Amino acid sequence: LASNAWVLSGALAASGRPLLANDPHLQLGTPSVWHLVRLEAPGFLRVGASAPGVPGILLGHNGAVGWGMTTTGADSFDLFVEKLAAEDGGAYATPGGGSEAFRVERHEFVVRGEPGRFQARVRASRNGPVLADILEGAGEAAPAGHVLVLASPLLRATNTTADALLAMNAARDLDGAMAAARGWGAPVQNLFAADVAGDVASTVVGLVPDRRAGDGGRPAPAWTGDHDWLGLVQAADAHAQRNPASGALSNANDRVATAGRAPVLAREGDAPYRGTRLREELARGASRDVAQARVLQRDTLSVLARDMLAATASWRPADPALGPHLAMLRAWAARMDRARPEPLLFNAWMRALRRASLAALLGDDAGPRIASGREAPAALLDVARGDQDACGGGDCAAMLEAALREAVDGLAATHGRDAASWRWGSAHVARFENPLWNAIPVLRALLALSVPTGGDNYTLDRGTPRHGHGSRFDHVHGAGRRMILDFADLDASLFMIAPGQSGHALSRHRADLARAWADGEAMAIPRLPQGARPHRHLAIVPRR
């Protein structure tokens, strides 16, 4: 869902050589999505992070070139509505008034413990497979006499992503890496790369549809041909930058802009707060060396909190008992530090305000959806600015006060009356859960693994809490892997994963990196002295 990445040219980096930082944000758990790798032989070097089933390294360097990625959020999958042209559902209408029979594939599955074989019949039109033949309930989404089909690059072209990754692993300079990346098929990603010669670049890799019309945001009628895919194109042709005059390239899942006839890559990006913070810090000269890059990766300043407090600067609650709590927030630096009380109060306030705003807009019967849905930060800012539309036509000031009172009362019941003793880290805890062990109560208790963390959903140090009610903000999504590549000395590059290298329940390496990860520490993966045991030679580099 999210990641941060930036690359500085040698003109900006303190060493005179490029510096590249990347931290992908994924669901936290055990085993980790990532494992650290150093593959070395005469004339062969691969250093970085990989994942089960991925050939070579996914993110890292080979001694000459290094790269990182973030998610583009590209919409490369479209739904088409096919009009049935036969009562038995065996044909569909085509542009020009004709019809064509569905291509039919039949599959057999053996289900353990079940007699006989399971038969599946999947129809496919010129646009893709019929969803009703694959997904239960999908038929209800189309009007009578119609079916939905899925158009996907993965169904129209051989996916050569693994080949492209291996070629990137072997590239000896930036030109070679960029050329190899053009073979990337899916998923569409923002790629940041640099080489030891000093070149830096960013591009978008993957295949995207060239649509005759529209952006694929809604199901389109297939029988007109007006929204047909004209083919697949390289996303890199729509967006690429190399050696910019500014010396810096960055992305925190911001919407990637394209110009002219270039295909739409994404209609929107992630909430802008991480991207804004990253650009602010790079513009003022942060991240010029490895130590500064580590500080920036662990930055907990929330631009959303800063904007919310600015928007409510003139607001005063009618209840004087809420005054000290509001004063505490207004004296706060908007940093989601785990040892502070203000992040807990602010996030509880925003959680209550979000529910109140959505209930006013959607009605109380939308309660279950409101409780489980994602945050709506733009709507919260509208409430703070007094936009009555965002308050369902009601009193925004009263909504702000009621939400703050709900947050204070809820936290007092859970964490005590003394607000100064509240701690974000007591509620914002990274829980590394294993889907198998969690289903077995005894193992769940014995192998429970958690650590207090800072950050929240809108900070560079991403600490996305689980959605819901109450005063718990379990940290379930974030930077499970961090990397900083120093092209002045790639062996001095730093890495960290969480919670550990091993997924074995009894291994001492299952969770030995969790605390170091939460504390912002990092480790080099240096060349090994002859005869050294690798797991004893990973050097933890303390945070400074």
Disulfide bonds with the S-S distance in Angstrom:
Cys391-Cys396 1.93
